[in-house]
């Protein structure tokens, strides 16, 4: 009777581990797809802040030029 329980337990562990392996592989695919999307978002944020920095520098340059031109 004890051997039957152990055999049943081993079979259920094997079945569960097979499901776990499939689930882990699916999670790996999802996380790799998510990471690929994150790289794109990182580049977009970098380009956005570069554009903001350029506009800020140009705005400051225009303000300095306007203030030093001395209207006559």
C-alpha atoms as one frame of an Amber mdcrd trajectory, in Angstrom:
protein
   0.000   0.000   0.000   2.861   2.403   0.754   4.460   1.681  -2.630   1.216
   2.593  -4.413   1.103   5.938  -2.654   4.731   6.636  -3.483   4.157   5.670
  -7.129   1.120   7.946  -7.319   3.057  10.748  -5.685   5.940  10.361  -8.136
   3.552  10.386 -11.106   1.843  13.551  -9.878   5.231  15.235  -9.350   6.276
  14.326 -12.889   3.020  15.702 -14.323   3.315  18.889 -12.287   6.944  19.458
 -13.240   6.057  19.103 -16.935   3.427  21.807 -16.556   5.874  23.953 -14.609
   8.507  23.650 -17.361   5.987  24.705 -20.010   4.837  27.599 -17.818   8.449
  28.705 -17.258   9.131  28.651 -20.996   6.018  30.740 -21.648   7.094  33.219
 -18.966  10.557  33.435 -20.542   8.996  34.238 -23.926   6.748  36.882 -22.389
   9.563  38.514 -20.464  11.857  38.536 -23.507   9.107  40.163 -25.584   8.568
  42.663 -22.790  12.282  43.463 -22.638  12.340  44.057 -26.388   9.496  46.527
 -25.950  11.304  48.186 -23.059  14.368  48.830 -25.205  12.196  50.721 -27.686
  10.647  52.764 -24.911  14.116  53.545 -23.564  15.254  54.845 -26.925  12.089
  56.918 -27.294  12.562  58.510 -23.860  16.212  59.231 -24.660  15.287  60.929
 -27.921  12.506  62.878 -26.208  14.827  64.272 -23.527  17.489  65.050 -26.141
  14.902  67.085 -28.055  13.861  68.866 -24.848  17.508  69.685 -24.073  18.128
  71.054 -27.590  15.005  73.231 -27.422  16.021  74.491 -23.991  19.514  75.453
 -25.206  18.086  77.180 -28.294  15.550  79.053 -26.143  18.257  80.253 -23.779
  20.431  81.330 -26.731  17.518  83.279 -28.253  16.785  84.954 -24.901  20.428
  85.971 -24.449  20.559  87.314 -28.011  17.346  89.269 -27.456  18.543  90.755
 -24.157  21.961  91.748 -25.519  20.748  93.183 -28.825  19.821  96.538 -27.226
  16.773  97.915 -29.021  17.330 101.345 -30.585
